[in-house]
């Protein structure tokens, strides 16, 4: 039987990201059932840390977004794991592993979510740069890169106001930028807080969401997203997984083993769609009908020709107009919707692959497996195991 290990958790209880990380740690603690936890959950600058030189603990998991916390934890000889936004006060030359979310992957998910809705205009709303929020710049760069890959341009706003204490000045600046954007536009905000500010400015300026500006944030702060008007779509960044992996890594260090990676990166979990992006940015009514028809019938095996027949238009006419509006062919859209449905069933339901293939319009499991692996990077069975592992923090 393993002896009890005494672990300190140092995080900012005011920050949703930190709270989600701790939820992941808690899931790991419940699984191993051998940790005795010391919790320090004030804001980082108000932390009353134990004397780490004399504390008889076995391990530490700490948010490194405060220089004092990072310095004291790094200077201690206690096995430790740091986490944060990927920036801040972490010293890459130190012995302490540091775990964080993949900001470029987060941005790509947001971009693809908006691209799938037919937008041709794109924008990113971030923060003025400082030592801690390089994640905002990374997300902006990743979003713009994905948009440019699809043949479109991206407008970026960070503003000069480091906080919203000067709300009127910030509102005026953001209003000017939003008003000047070509519409309709798909907009990614650096996080849910920034996204909610965008929604509020749109409301005050009379800009319609999602018809003129569709907005997606990051972190999936459910209370903030539901209190927003309209409710806010958001990328679930994988914070719980950060906590779970940090705890597993610390357990490894406390057992005298070396970390497999010094800077492990956690992938985002997906997009939670709400009203702020519930729109199809297509002016062509026939194309809009085609999209609706495909999304409603792709799982039943609808063909491109059947879509054209229902519209009473020639295949060449529909294909040309569909490609101009959506950037892909009818067949590509059918496949995309089928694979999205398959991914959802693999992720959420305990169905056999044969059942999933039948429910998504694929002729065989082999055919679905080949297309699924090409789209999501691994075959469905492996993908399900990976997702099951990622969902462990919610247990």
SULJOHU-V292052 format. One record per helix or strand of 2 or more residues. SS is the DSSP state (a for helix, b for strand). FROM is the first residue (numbers start at 1). TO is the last residue. If there is no record, write none. Layout:
[[SS/FROM/TO] [SS/FROM/TO]]
//
This chain:
[[b/5/10] [a/16/32] [b/35/40] [a/44/46] [b/59/63] [a/67/75] [b/80/83] [b/97/101] [a/103/115] [b/122/125] [a/134/149] [b/154/157] [a/167/180] [b/185/189] [a/192/205] [b/213/218] [a/222/227] [b/233/236] [a/239/254] [b/265/266] [b/270/272] [a/275/277] [a/285/300] [a/304/311] [a/315/326] [a/330/348] [a/353/359] [a/365/376] [a/380/394]]
//
